[in-house]
Amino acid sequence: MRIVHEWIKLYKGEKTNNNSNKQQQQIRSITAESALFVCNKWDEVERQANENEERNLQTLIVSKLKDKITDLDEETQVIRMSVSSAAQAQKKFDVINDDLNNLINGIQRLLPLCAKRKTQLFYS
């Protein structure tokens, strides 16, 4: 949650210590849609928790994020994955598993948004 608090400061333009006007504008251009949260080691959660506990943890994570970022889209901005499982699937079968594919899709969604925001910032 410490990362979320820092992100909120940037989002609100509060983290502007000794920044130039251009840097301050860039910081203020951060939007709720430009966040991507990755819950790594989700395989450990699945292994150690029953289905109800897993769902409760997932709900808790999303609700804490939504407390700070009300516009959060849980489906596209919160990725639950296991990096080690993704690496094993890649190594053994030379495939991208669903977890890694979801992360890649999330990053691909962010890239055009970032480019658009930067363009708006520099040319408006």
N, C-alpha and C positions, 0 to 999 in steps of 0.2 A: 504493500500500500504506500510505502515511501515514494516509490516511483510515480504512483498516481498523484500524490501530493505535489511532487515536482512538476509533473505534466500540467496540473491545474494552475500552478503559478505561471508557467509559460503561456498557457491558454488565456489566462486573464491579463497577461502582460506585466505581471508583478516582478518577474525575474529580469530586471533590466539594469543591473549594477554596471555602471560605466560603459554602457552600450551606446553606439552611435544611433542616430535617428533611423538609418536603414536597418540596423540590427533590431531595433525596437519594433519596426514595422514587420519584420520577418517573424519575430516572436509573436506578435499579435495576430499574425496570419495563421497560426495553428488553430485547427478546428477539431471539433469532436469526431468528425468523420475521418480524420487523419490518424487515429489511434488504432493500433493492433496489439492485442494482448494474447500472449502465448502461455498456456498452462502446460509446462513441460512435465515429464515423468508421470503423465496421466495413467500409464500402464501400472505404476505403483499404486495409484489410487484404486484402480480397478482390482488389483490383486489383493489389497489389504482391506478393502471395504466391501460391504454387501451392496446390492443395487440401490437400496434406499439411502444408505450413507453417501454413496457416490452422487446420487441425485441431489441430496441435501447440500453437499459441498459445492457442486456446480451451481446450485441456486444461490448459495451464500456468496460465492465469488462474483457472480453476475449482479446480485443486489448491491454489494459493496461498490462495485464499479459504477452502477447506475446511480448510486447516491451522489457520486462525484461528477459523473458524466451522464447527464439525463438523456442525451441523444444517442447513447450507445446502442448499436445494433448487435445484439448477442449472436445472431447467426453468422455475420460476416466479420465481426471484430474480436470475438473471443474464440481462440483456437485451442482445443484440447488435444495434446499429442504426446508422443514419446519419441524423442530424437534417436534414442538407442534402437527402438523397434524400426524406425524408418531407415536407419543406417543398416541394420541387419537385413531388411527386405531388399535394400538396394544391393548389398554385397552378395547375398545368397541367390536372389532371383533376378537381379538387374531390373527391378521395377520400382516405381514410386508408389508407396502405400497411400492410403486415403488420408492419413494424418498429414504427411508431407505435402500431398496434393492440396489439401485445404490451406496449409500455410502459404504455399506458392500462389494459390488463387487470391489469398488475402493481400499478399505483397503486390501481385499484379493489379489488384483493385486500387491499391494506394498510389502506385506510380503515376497514373494519369491525373489523379487528384492533386498530387504534389506538383506536377508540372504545370497544371492549370493555375494553382495558387501562386506559384513563383512567377508565372507570366503575368498574372493580374497585379502582383506586387510591384514588379519592375516596370510595367508599361502602363500603369494607371495613375 
